[in-house]
Amino acid sequence: MNMTRFTTLLIIFVVVLGSDISFSEPVKYLFGKQLVATDRPAQPYGSYARGCADGLVKLPETGATWQTMRLSRNRNWGHPNLVKTLTNLSKKAKEYGWNGLYFGDISQPRGGPMLSGHRSHQLGLDADIWLMPKLKFNYTIEEREKVLPQSMSKMNGAMVNNQWSKTHHKIIRAISKDDNVARIFIFPGAKVKMCRDEKGNRDWLRKVRPWWGHIYHFHVRINCPEGAEGCRSQFPPPSGDGCLEAEDWVKKIFNPPPLKRSRPKVQPRAEILLSDLPKACSEILTID
Ligand SMILES: [Zn+2]
């Protein structure tokens, strides 16, 4: 072990010993226990799938144009830039004819790995938005725990079903055009549908990335905030609208190539330890 790594581990060890944090627990348990954000300026540290954040703000349970779902999870914390992006989008959704939007998971109060689901969502810069069109808008807090999201997928994600509407297209186009937004993830059939339906400028389709799952919600990822030096951005999406690639994916759903699984083999995830995260994340866990 070189000296720098040794020193880093020593610092983490001392910080952890100085608090009541157990060093042996996978770090998801430590972040999962946090009930509130740190009272410091908003700052993400690390990458979308390996990091944490200072100063996240809570997306309110209810707004005039949104409702936050599954509140018991306490995952409605995001960087102020993301919260603003989401609330603005919900206003647009209303203009487009829906009552508003249902928001799913953002991040835990101090970000970090979660006890269940989500590889990313660790910086307060990722959010899930339900694809459920306007049906009933005003759910009670209890209902929001139980109501099932609606899928937009037909044929294993190769196509959209009859719940898909022009409003979905408009909402996703609007969020994709936001300069803050880095990527949007949605199932391949939805990307292909939007590629075929778009008759105007197609640049926004570049950020819409087909991905596994994402049939009940789409996922919005925003860029690292300006000046956030500890935040590691992702490489930009490949150039072009990505429509041919999405068509290819759909073809493979209909005709899986022989001897190849249509999904990559799922490897058990290695547990993330405190020492795998940026040093700032150890400190974040010790702040009252
Ligand atoms: Zn997500």
Boltz pocket constraint, residues with backbone or C-beta under 6 A from the ligand:
constraints:
  - pocket:
      binder: B
      contacts: [[A, 105], [A, 118], [A, 121], [A, 126], [A, 127], [A, 128], [A, 218], [A, 219], [A, 220]]
      max_distance: 6.0
